Amino acid sequence: MCSVQSEISVNRIKVRALHGVSPQERTVGTDFYVTVSALVDVEASAWKDDQLEGTADYSRFVSIVRREMSVPSSLLEHVASRIASAILAECPLARKVSVCIEKVNPPLGVLCDGVSVRMELSRA
């Protein structure tokens, strides 16, 4: 039997959240886009027999992103690590997870499209 891996991505999930160092960010909030990609060991039940149980359910990724983004943090690195860790813990077929969090309109005093943090975690 062959081994199959797949990269599953959910791109730019829009979330309003209270992440940031400044009191204004923690009170007013801002928009974020979260992209999650996971390298997944896909079982034959998925690629051969069309069964969801043989792969990672990307709707689960969305639920994890929503849950973790609802918990305020000062740093995007902290939120990204929580999201990636939760996906690895809750999706046993995921081997490696990449999370990119983009903060729209950060309070930098300059016009920019945003700032982002990308983090990768792998199963040991």
N, CA, C and O atoms as a GROMACS GRO file, in nm:
protein
  496
    1MET      N    1   0.085  -0.119   0.000
    1MET     CA    2   0.000   0.000   0.000
    1MET      C    3   0.090   0.124   0.000
    1MET      O    4   0.190   0.129   0.072
    2CYS      N    5   0.054   0.223  -0.079
    2CYS     CA    6   0.134   0.344  -0.086
    2CYS      C    7   0.094   0.441   0.025
    2CYS      O    8  -0.016   0.436   0.080
    3SER      N    9   0.188   0.530   0.056
    3SER     CA   10   0.165   0.635   0.155
    3SER      C   11   0.128   0.763   0.081
    3SER      O   12   0.197   0.802  -0.014
    4VAL      N   13   0.020   0.827   0.121
    4VAL     CA   14  -0.027   0.948   0.054
    4VAL      C   15  -0.030   1.062   0.154
    4VAL      O   16  -0.082   1.049   0.265
    5GLN      N   17   0.027   1.176   0.113
    5GLN     CA   18   0.017   1.297   0.194
    5GLN      C   19  -0.049   1.404   0.109
    5GLN      O   20  -0.035   1.407  -0.013
    6SER      N   21  -0.119   1.491   0.176
    6SER     CA   22  -0.188   1.600   0.110
    6SER      C   23  -0.170   1.727   0.192
    6SER      O   24  -0.164   1.722   0.315
    7GLU      N   25  -0.163   1.840   0.123
    7GLU     CA   26  -0.163   1.967   0.194
    7GLU      C   27  -0.304   2.024   0.186
    7GLU      O   28  -0.357   2.047   0.078
    8ILE      N   29  -0.362   2.045   0.302
    8ILE     CA   30  -0.497   2.099   0.312
    8ILE      C   31  -0.486   2.241   0.366
    8ILE      O   32  -0.424   2.264   0.470
    9SER      N   33  -0.547   2.336   0.294
    9SER     CA   34  -0.539   2.476   0.334
    9SER      C   35  -0.677   2.539   0.343
    9SER      O   36  -0.766   2.509   0.263
   10VAL      N   37  -0.693   2.625   0.440
   10VAL     CA   38  -0.808   2.714   0.447
   10VAL      C   39  -0.750   2.854   0.446
   10VAL      O   40  -0.672   2.891   0.534
   11ASN      N   41  -0.787   2.932   0.344
   11ASN     CA   42  -0.720   3.058   0.317
   11ASN      C   43  -0.799   3.180   0.362
   11ASN      O   44  -0.916   3.196   0.330
   12ARG      N   45  -0.732   3.264   0.439
   12ARG     CA   46  -0.779   3.397   0.476
   12ARG      C   47  -0.918   3.396   0.541
   12ARG      O   48  -1.011   3.461   0.494
   13ILE      N   49  -0.929   3.322   0.650
   13ILE     CA   50  -1.050   3.323   0.732
   13ILE      C   51  -1.057   3.460   0.799
   13ILE      O   52  -0.966   3.497   0.873
   14LYS      N   53  -1.162   3.534   0.774
   14LYS     CA   54  -1.174   3.668   0.833
   14LYS      C   55  -1.235   3.658   0.971
   14LYS      O   56  -1.340   3.598   0.991
   15VAL      N   57  -1.165   3.720   1.069
   15VAL     CA   58  -1.207   3.714   1.209
   15VAL      C   59  -1.186   3.853   1.271
   15VAL      O   60  -1.083   3.916   1.246
   16ARG      N   61  -1.279   3.898   1.349
   16ARG     CA   62  -1.262   4.020   1.430
   16ARG      C   63  -1.217   3.973   1.568
   16ARG      O   64  -1.280   3.886   1.628
   17ALA      N   65  -1.107   4.032   1.618
   17ALA     CA   66  -1.053   3.986   1.746
   17ALA      C   67  -0.985   4.100   1.821
   17ALA      O   68  -0.968   4.210   1.768
   18LEU      N   69  -0.946   4.070   1.946
   18LEU     CA   70  -0.889   4.170   2.038
   18LEU      C   71  -0.743   4.142   2.068
   18LEU      O   72  -0.703   4.139   2.185
   19HIS      N   73  -0.662   4.121   1.965
   19HIS     CA   74  -0.520   4.093   1.987
   19HIS      C   75  -0.437   4.219   1.967
   19HIS      O   76  -0.462   4.297   1.876
   20GLY      N   77  -0.338   4.237   2.053
   20GLY     CA   78  -0.247   4.350   2.040
   20GLY      C   79  -0.192   4.392   2.174
   20GLY      O   80  -0.240   4.349   2.280
   21VAL      N   81  -0.091   4.475   2.168
   21VAL     CA   82  -0.025   4.523   2.288
   21VAL      C   83  -0.096   4.646   2.346
   21VAL      O   84  -0.102   4.663   2.467
   22SER      N   85  -0.149   4.730   2.258
   22SER     CA   86  -0.208   4.855   2.307
   22SER      C   87  -0.348   4.831   2.365
   22SER      O   88  -0.420   4.741   2.321
   23PRO      N   89  -0.385   4.913   2.464
   23PRO     CA   90  -0.519   4.901   2.523
   23PRO      C   91  -0.630   4.917   2.419
   23PRO      O   92  -0.734   4.852   2.428
   24GLN      N   93  -0.609   5.005   2.321
   24GLN     CA   94  -0.710   5.026   2.217
   24GLN      C   95  -0.735   4.897   2.138
   24GLN      O   96  -0.850   4.862   2.110
   25GLU      N   97  -0.629   4.827   2.103
   25GLU     CA   98  -0.644   4.702   2.028
   25GLU      C   99  -0.719   4.597   2.110
   25GLU      O  100  -0.796   4.518   2.056
   26ARG      N  101  -0.696   4.598   2.240
   26ARG     CA  102  -0.759   4.499   2.328
   26ARG      C  103  -0.904   4.536   2.362
   26ARG      O  104  -0.980   4.453   2.412
   27THR      N  105  -0.943   4.662   2.333
   27THR     CA  106  -1.079   4.707   2.361
   27THR      C  107  -1.164   4.715   2.234
   27THR      O  108  -1.274   4.661   2.229
   28VAL      N  109  -1.112   4.781   2.133
   28VAL     CA  110  -1.186   4.803   2.009
   28VAL      C  111  -1.175   4.683   1.915
   28VAL      O  112  -1.272   4.645   1.850
   29GLY      N  113  -1.057   4.625   1.909
   29GLY     CA  114  -1.034   4.512   1.820
   29GLY      C  115  -1.006   4.555   1.678
   29GLY      O  116  -1.015   4.673   1.645
   30THR      N  117  -0.974   4.459   1.596
   30THR     CA  118  -0.948   4.483   1.454
   30THR      C  119  -0.976   4.355   1.377
   30THR      O  120  -1.001   4.250   1.435
   31ASP      N  121  -0.970   4.366   1.246
   31ASP     CA  122  -0.990   4.249   1.161
   31ASP      C  123  -0.858   4.176   1.139
   31ASP      O  124  -0.751   4.237   1.130
   32PHE      N  125  -0.869   4.046   1.130
   32PHE     CA  126  -0.755   3.959   1.103
   32PHE      C  127  -0.794   3.861   0.993
   32PHE      O  128  -0.911   3.828   0.977
   33TYR      N  129  -0.694   3.816   0.918
   33TYR     CA  130  -0.712   3.705   0.826
   33TYR      C  131  -0.619   3.594   0.872
   33TYR      O  132  -0.501   3.617   0.898
   34VAL      N  133  -0.673   3.474   0.881
   34VAL     CA  134  -0.594   3.359   0.925
   34VAL      C  135  -0.595   3.254   0.814
   34VAL      O  136  -0.700   3.214   0.766
   35THR      N  137  -0.475   3.211   0.776
   35THR     CA  138  -0.459   3.103   0.679
   35THR      C  139  -0.395   2.985   0.750
   35THR      O  140  -0.294   3.000   0.819
   36VAL      N  141  -0.455   2.868   0.734
   36VAL     CA  142  -0.404   2.747   0.797
   36VAL      C  143  -0.377   2.645   0.687
   36VAL      O  144  -0.462   2.620   0.601
   37SER      N  145  -0.257   2.586   0.690
   37SER     CA  146  -0.222   2.477   0.599
   37SER      C  147  -0.168   2.363   0.682
   37SER      O  148  -0.091   2.384   0.777
   38ALA      N  149  -0.207   2.242   0.646
   38ALA     CA  150  -0.159   2.125   0.719
   38ALA      C  151  -0.115   2.017   0.620
   38ALA      O  152  -0.184   1.989   0.522
   39LEU      N  153   0.000   1.958   0.648
   39LEU     CA  154   0.044   1.840   0.575
   39LEU      C  155  -0.018   1.721   0.646
   39LEU      O  156   0.005   1.699   0.764
   40VAL      N  157  -0.096   1.645   0.572
   40VAL     CA  158  -0.181   1.541   0.632
   40VAL      C  159  -0.148   1.405   0.571
   40VAL      O  160  -0.134   1.392   0.449
   41ASP      N  161  -0.137   1.304   0.656
   41ASP     CA  162  -0.128   1.165   0.610
   41ASP      C  163  -0.269   1.122   0.573
   41ASP      O  164  -0.355   1.108   0.660
   42VAL      N  165  -0.292   1.100   0.446
   42VAL     CA  166  -0.426   1.064   0.400
   42VAL      C  167  -0.435   0.912   0.387
   42VAL      O  168  -0.356   0.848   0.318
   43GLU      N  169  -0.534   0.858   0.455
   43GLU     CA  170  -0.554   0.713   0.453
   43GLU      C  171  -0.633   0.672   0.329
   43GLU      O  172  -0.704   0.753   0.268
   44ALA      N  173  -0.621   0.546   0.292
   44ALA     CA  174  -0.689   0.494   0.173
   44ALA      C  175  -0.840   0.513   0.181
   44ALA      O  176  -0.906   0.526   0.078
   45SER      N  177  -0.895   0.514   0.301
   45SER     CA  178  -1.039   0.534   0.314
   45SER      C  179  -1.083   0.668   0.258
   45SER      O  180  -1.199   0.684   0.218
   46ALA      N  181  -0.993   0.766   0.254
   46ALA     CA  182  -1.026   0.897   0.196
   46ALA      C  183  -1.000   0.898   0.045
   46ALA      O  184  -1.091   0.927  -0.033
   47TRP      N  185  -0.876   0.868   0.004
   47TRP     CA  186  -0.844   0.884  -0.138
   47TRP      C  187  -0.897   0.771  -0.225
   47TRP      O  188  -0.911   0.788  -0.346
   48LYS      N  189  -0.926   0.659  -0.165
   48LYS     CA  190  -0.977   0.546  -0.243
   48LYS      C  191  -1.128   0.526  -0.225
   48LYS      O  192  -1.200   0.500  -0.321
   49ASP      N  193  -1.175   0.540  -0.100
   49ASP     CA  194  -1.315   0.509  -0.069
   49ASP      C  195  -1.402   0.631  -0.040
   49ASP      O  196  -1.520   0.617  -0.007
   50ASP      N  197  -1.343   0.753  -0.051
   50ASP     CA  198  -1.420   0.877  -0.039
   50ASP      C  199  -1.482   0.897   0.100
   50ASP      O  200  -1.594   0.946   0.112
   51GLN      N  201  -1.408   0.859   0.204
   51GLN     CA  202  -1.456   0.871   0.342
   51GLN      C  203  -1.379   0.981   0.417
   51GLN      O  204  -1.256   0.980   0.419
   52LEU      N  205  -1.451   1.075   0.476
   52LEU     CA  206  -1.389   1.188   0.547
   52LEU      C  207  -1.299   1.143   0.661
   52LEU      O  208  -1.200   1.211   0.691
   53GLU      N  209  -1.329   1.032   0.725
   53GLU     CA  210  -1.251   0.986   0.840
   53GLU      C  211  -1.105   0.957   0.806
   53GLU      O  212  -1.021   0.949   0.896
   54GLY      N  213  -1.074   0.942   0.677
   54GLY     CA  214  -0.937   0.911   0.637
   54GLY      C  215  -0.850   1.031   0.610
   54GLY      O  216  -0.738   1.017   0.559
   55THR      N  217  -0.898   1.150   0.644
   55THR     CA  218  -0.820   1.272   0.621
   55THR      C  219  -0.854   1.372   0.732
   55THR      O  220  -0.926   1.339   0.826
   56ALA      N  221  -0.801   1.492   0.721
   56ALA     CA  222  -0.833   1.597   0.818
   56ALA      C  223  -0.950   1.679   0.765
   56ALA      O  224  -0.951   1.718   0.648
   57ASP      N  225  -1.046   1.705   0.849
   57ASP     CA  226  -1.165   1.782   0.814
   57ASP      C  227  -1.133   1.930   0.825
   57ASP      O  228  -1.112   1.980   0.936
   58TYR      N  229  -1.130   2.002   0.713
   58TYR     CA  230  -1.091   2.143   0.720
   58TYR      C  231  -1.194   2.230   0.790
   58TYR      O  232  -1.161   2.341   0.831
   59SER      N  233  -1.317   2.182   0.806
   59SER     CA  234  -1.412   2.260   0.886
   59SER      C  235  -1.368   2.260   1.033
   59SER      O  236  -1.400   2.354   1.107
   60ARG      N  237  -1.296   2.157   1.074
   60ARG     CA  238  -1.241   2.153   1.210
   60ARG      C  239  -1.135   2.261   1.227
   60ARG      O  240  -1.125   2.323   1.332
   61PHE      N  241  -1.055   2.284   1.121
   61PHE     CA  242  -0.956   2.392   1.125
   61PHE      C  243  -1.023   2.526   1.151
   61PHE      O  244  -0.976   2.606   1.232
   62VAL      N  245  -1.134   2.550   1.083
   62VAL     CA  246  -1.208   2.676   1.099
   62VAL      C  247  -1.258   2.690   1.242
   62VAL      O  248  -1.248   2.798   1.301
   63SER      N  249  -1.312   2.584   1.298
   63SER     CA  250  -1.360   2.588   1.437
   63SER      C  251  -1.248   2.620   1.534
   63SER      O  252  -1.266   2.699   1.627
   64ILE      N  253  -1.132   2.560   1.512
   64ILE     CA  254  -1.016   2.586   1.598
   64ILE      C  255  -0.971   2.731   1.585
   64ILE      O  256  -0.942   2.796   1.686
   65VAL      N  257  -0.965   2.782   1.463
   65VAL     CA  258  -0.925   2.922   1.442
   65VAL      C  259  -1.022   3.015   1.515
   65VAL      O  260  -0.978   3.105   1.586
   66ARG      N  261  -1.149   2.994   1.498
   66ARG     CA  262  -1.249   3.080   1.566
   66ARG      C  263  -1.232   3.075   1.718
   66ARG      O  264  -1.235   3.178   1.785
   67ARG      N  265  -1.216   2.956   1.771
   67ARG     CA  266  -1.203   2.939   1.917
   67ARG      C  267  -1.078   3.011   1.968
   67ARG      O  268  -1.085   3.087   2.065
   68GLU      N  269  -0.964   2.986   1.906
   68GLU     CA  270  -0.839   3.044   1.956
   68GLU      C  271  -0.829   3.194   1.930
   68GLU      O  272  -0.768   3.266   2.009
   69MET      N  273  -0.888   3.242   1.822
   69MET     CA  274  -0.886   3.386   1.794
   69MET      C  275  -0.977   3.462   1.891
   69MET      O  276  -0.961   3.583   1.907
   70SER      N  277  -1.070   3.393   1.955
   70SER     CA  278  -1.160   3.461   2.050
   70SER      C  279  -1.095   3.485   2.185
   70SER      O  280  -1.152   3.556   2.269
   71VAL      N  281  -0.977   3.428   2.208
   71VAL     CA  282  -0.904   3.447   2.334
   71VAL      C  283  -0.798   3.555   2.312
   71VAL      O  284  -0.702   3.532   2.239
   72PRO      N  285  -0.814   3.674   2.373
   72PRO     CA  286  -0.721   3.784   2.349
   72PRO      C  287  -0.576   3.750   2.388
   72PRO      O  288  -0.551   3.686   2.490
   73SER      N  289  -0.484   3.796   2.305
   73SER     CA  290  -0.340   3.781   2.331
   73SER      C  291  -0.270   3.909   2.290
   73SER      O  292  -0.317   3.982   2.203
   74SER      N  293  -0.159   3.936   2.354
   74SER     CA  294  -0.078   4.052   2.315
   74SER      C  295  -0.008   4.028   2.182
   74SER      O  296   0.000   4.117   2.098
   75LEU      N  297   0.043   3.906   2.164
   75LEU     CA  298   0.128   3.878   2.048
   75LEU      C  299   0.062   3.780   1.951
   75LEU      O  300  -0.002   3.683   1.993
   76LEU      N  301   0.077   3.807   1.823
   76LEU     CA  302   0.025   3.716   1.720
   76LEU      C  303   0.097   3.581   1.724
   76LEU      O  304   0.038   3.478   1.690
   77GLU      N  305   0.223   3.582   1.765
   77GLU     CA  306   0.297   3.456   1.777
   77GLU      C  307   0.229   3.362   1.877
   77GLU      O  308   0.223   3.240   1.856
   78HIS      N  309   0.178   3.419   1.984
   78HIS     CA  310   0.109   3.340   2.086
   78HIS      C  311  -0.018   3.276   2.030
   78HIS      O  312  -0.044   3.158   2.052
   79VAL      N  313  -0.096   3.356   1.956
   79VAL     CA  314  -0.219   3.304   1.898
   79VAL      C  315  -0.188   3.198   1.792
   79VAL      O  316  -0.252   3.093   1.788
   80ALA      N  317  -0.089   3.224   1.707
   80ALA     CA  318  -0.052   3.128   1.601
   80ALA      C  319  -0.007   2.996   1.661
   80ALA      O  320  -0.041   2.890   1.608
   81SER      N  321   0.068   3.000   1.770
   81SER     CA  322   0.115   2.876   1.832
   81SER      C  323  -0.002   2.798   1.893
   81SER      O  324  -0.003   2.675   1.888
   82ARG      N  325  -0.100   2.869   1.949
   82ARG     CA  326  -0.218   2.802   2.004
   82ARG      C  327  -0.298   2.733   1.894
   82ARG      O  328  -0.344   2.620   1.910
   83ILE      N  329  -0.316   2.802   1.781
   83ILE     CA  330  -0.391   2.744   1.670
   83ILE      C  331  -0.319   2.621   1.616
   83ILE      O  332  -0.381   2.516   1.599
   84ALA      N  333  -0.190   2.634   1.589
   84ALA     CA  334  -0.113   2.521   1.533
   84ALA      C  335  -0.110   2.403   1.630
   84ALA      O  336  -0.128   2.289   1.589
   85SER      N  337  -0.088   2.431   1.758
   85SER     CA  338  -0.085   2.324   1.859
   85SER      C  339  -0.219   2.252   1.869
   85SER      O  340  -0.224   2.130   1.882
   86ALA      N  341  -0.328   2.329   1.863
   86ALA     CA  342  -0.461   2.269   1.873
   86ALA      C  343  -0.491   2.181   1.751
   86ALA      O  344  -0.552   2.075   1.765
   87ILE      N  345  -0.450   2.225   1.633
   87ILE     CA  346  -0.473   2.143   1.515
   87ILE      C  347  -0.396   2.013   1.525
   87ILE      O  348  -0.450   1.906   1.495
   88LEU      N  349  -0.270   2.019   1.568
   88LEU     CA  350  -0.192   1.895   1.585
   88LEU      C  351  -0.255   1.805   1.690
   88LEU      O  352  -0.257   1.682   1.674
   89ALA      N  353  -0.307   1.863   1.798
   89ALA     CA  354  -0.366   1.783   1.906
   89ALA      C  355  -0.501   1.723   1.865
   89ALA      O  356  -0.532   1.610   1.904
   90GLU      N  357  -0.579   1.796   1.789
   90GLU     CA  358  -0.716   1.754   1.759
   90GLU      C  359  -0.732   1.686   1.624
   90GLU      O  360  -0.837   1.630   1.595
   91CYS      N  361  -0.630   1.689   1.542
   91CYS     CA  362  -0.634   1.627   1.410
   91CYS      C  363  -0.515   1.531   1.398
   91CYS      O  364  -0.409   1.571   1.349
   92PRO      N  365  -0.532   1.408   1.441
   92PRO     CA  366  -0.419   1.316   1.451
   92PRO      C  367  -0.349   1.283   1.318
   92PRO      O  368  -0.235   1.238   1.320
   93LEU      N  369  -0.414   1.305   1.205
   93LEU     CA  370  -0.350   1.278   1.077
   93LEU      C  371  -0.263   1.394   1.028
   93LEU      O  372  -0.187   1.378   0.932
   94ALA      N  373  -0.274   1.510   1.093
   94ALA     CA  374  -0.190   1.625   1.057
   94ALA      C  375  -0.048   1.603   1.108
   94ALA      O  376  -0.029   1.572   1.225
   95ARG      N  377   0.050   1.620   1.021
   95ARG     CA  378   0.191   1.602   1.055
   95ARG      C  379   0.262   1.735   1.078
   95ARG      O  380   0.348   1.746   1.165
   96LYS      N  381   0.224   1.835   1.000
   96LYS     CA  382   0.288   1.966   1.006
   96LYS      C  383   0.180   2.070   0.979
   96LYS      O  384   0.095   2.052   0.892
   97VAL      N  385   0.184   2.179   1.055
   97VAL     CA  386   0.084   2.284   1.042
   97VAL      C  387   0.153   2.418   1.027
   97VAL      O  388   0.249   2.449   1.097
   98SER      N  389   0.103   2.497   0.934
   98SER     CA  390   0.150   2.634   0.914
   98SER      C  391   0.031   2.727   0.937
   98SER      O  392  -0.078   2.705   0.884
   99VAL      N  393   0.053   2.830   1.017
   99VAL     CA  394  -0.052   2.928   1.047
   99VAL      C  395   0.003   3.066   1.015
   99VAL      O  396   0.110   3.103   1.062
  100CYS      N  397  -0.071   3.141   0.935
  100CYS     CA  398  -0.035   3.280   0.907
  100CYS      C  399  -0.150   3.367   0.955
  100CYS      O  400  -0.265   3.348   0.916
  101ILE      N  401  -0.118   3.463   1.042
  101ILE     CA  402  -0.217   3.558   1.092
  101ILE      C  403  -0.179   3.697   1.041
  101ILE      O  404  -0.069   3.745   1.066
  102GLU      N  405  -0.274   3.760   0.969
  102GLU     CA  406  -0.254   3.895   0.918
  102GLU      C  407  -0.341   3.991   0.997
  102GLU      O  408  -0.462   3.970   1.011
  103LYS      N  409  -0.280   4.095   1.050
  103LYS     CA  410  -0.356   4.200   1.120
  103LYS      C  411  -0.379   4.313   1.022
  103LYS      O  412  -0.285   4.372   0.969
  104VAL      N  413  -0.506   4.344   0.998
  104VAL     CA  414  -0.543   4.451   0.907
  104VAL      C  415  -0.535   4.584   0.982
  104VAL      O  416  -0.581   4.595   1.096
  105ASN      N  417  -0.479   4.683   0.918
  105ASN     CA  418  -0.475   4.819   0.973
  105ASN      C  419  -0.414   4.827   1.114
  105ASN      O  420  -0.479   4.876   1.206
  106PRO      N  421  -0.291   4.780   1.131
  106PRO     CA  422  -0.227   4.789   1.263
  106PRO      C  423  -0.195   4.934   1.299
  106PRO      O  424  -0.172   5.016   1.210
  107PRO      N  425  -0.193   4.966   1.428
  107PRO     CA  426  -0.167   5.104   1.471
  107PRO      C  427  -0.018   5.139   1.465
  107PRO      O  428   0.049   5.147   1.568
  108LEU      N  429   0.032   5.160   1.344
  108LEU     CA  430   0.174   5.189   1.325
  108LEU      C  431   0.201   5.335   1.288
  108LEU      O  432   0.316   5.378   1.285
  109GLY      N  433   0.096   5.411   1.260
  109GLY     CA  434   0.114   5.550   1.221
  109GLY      C  435   0.158   5.566   1.076
  109GLY      O  436   0.199   5.674   1.035
  110VAL      N  437   0.149   5.459   0.998
  110VAL     CA  438   0.178   5.463   0.854
  110VAL      C  439   0.071   5.382   0.783
  110VAL      O  440   0.007   5.295   0.842
  111LEU      N  441   0.053   5.413   0.656
  111LEU     CA  442  -0.042   5.337   0.577
  111LEU      C  443   0.026   5.210   0.527
  111LEU      O  444   0.129   5.217   0.459
  112CYS      N  445  -0.030   5.095   0.560
  112CYS     CA  446   0.022   4.968   0.510
  112CYS      C  447  -0.094   4.870   0.498
  112CYS      O  448  -0.200   4.892   0.556
  113ASP      N  449  -0.073   4.764   0.424
  113ASP     CA  450  -0.178   4.663   0.406
  113ASP      C  451  -0.197   4.575   0.529
  113ASP      O  452  -0.297   4.505   0.539
  114GLY      N  453  -0.103   4.579   0.621
  114GLY     CA  454  -0.115   4.499   0.741
  114GLY      C  455   0.019   4.440   0.782
  114GLY      O  456   0.121   4.462   0.716
  115VAL      N  457   0.016   4.368   0.889
  115VAL     CA  458   0.134   4.295   0.936
  115VAL      C  459   0.094   4.148   0.951
  115VAL      O  460  -0.024   4.116   0.966
  116SER      N  461   0.192   4.061   0.945
  116SER     CA  462   0.158   3.919   0.959
  116SER      C  463   0.267   3.842   1.031
  116SER      O  464   0.383   3.882   1.034
  117VAL      N  465   0.224   3.731   1.088
  117VAL     CA  466   0.314   3.636   1.154
  117VAL      C  467   0.282   3.499   1.095
  117VAL      O  468   0.165   3.462   1.085
  118ARG      N  469   0.385   3.426   1.056
  118ARG     CA  470   0.367   3.289   1.007
  118ARG      C  471   0.447   3.196   1.100
  118ARG      O  472   0.563   3.222   1.132
  119MET      N  473   0.382   3.088   1.140
  119MET     CA  474   0.447   2.992   1.230
  119MET      C  475   0.420   2.852   1.180
  119MET      O  476   0.310   2.822   1.131
  120GLU      N  477   0.520   2.765   1.191
  120GLU     CA  478   0.505   2.625   1.155
  120GLU      C  479   0.537   2.537   1.275
  120GLU      O  480   0.635   2.560   1.346
  121LEU      N  481   0.454   2.438   1.296
  121LEU     CA  482   0.480   2.339   1.400
  121LEU      C  483   0.468   2.202   1.336
  121LEU      O  484   0.385   2.179   1.248
  122SER      N  485   0.554   2.110   1.380
  122SER     CA  486   0.552   1.973   1.329
  122SER      C  487   0.532   1.878   1.445
  122SER      O  488   0.572   1.904   1.558
  123ARG      N  489   0.470   1.766   1.414
  123ARG     CA  490   0.455   1.660   1.512
  123ARG      C  491   0.592   1.601   1.540
  123ARG      O  492   0.671   1.583   1.448
  124ALA      N  493   0.622   1.571   1.666
  124ALA     CA  494   0.753   1.517   1.703
  124ALA      C  495   0.773   1.378   1.648
  124ALA      O  496   0.877   1.317   1.670
   0.00000   0.00000   0.00000
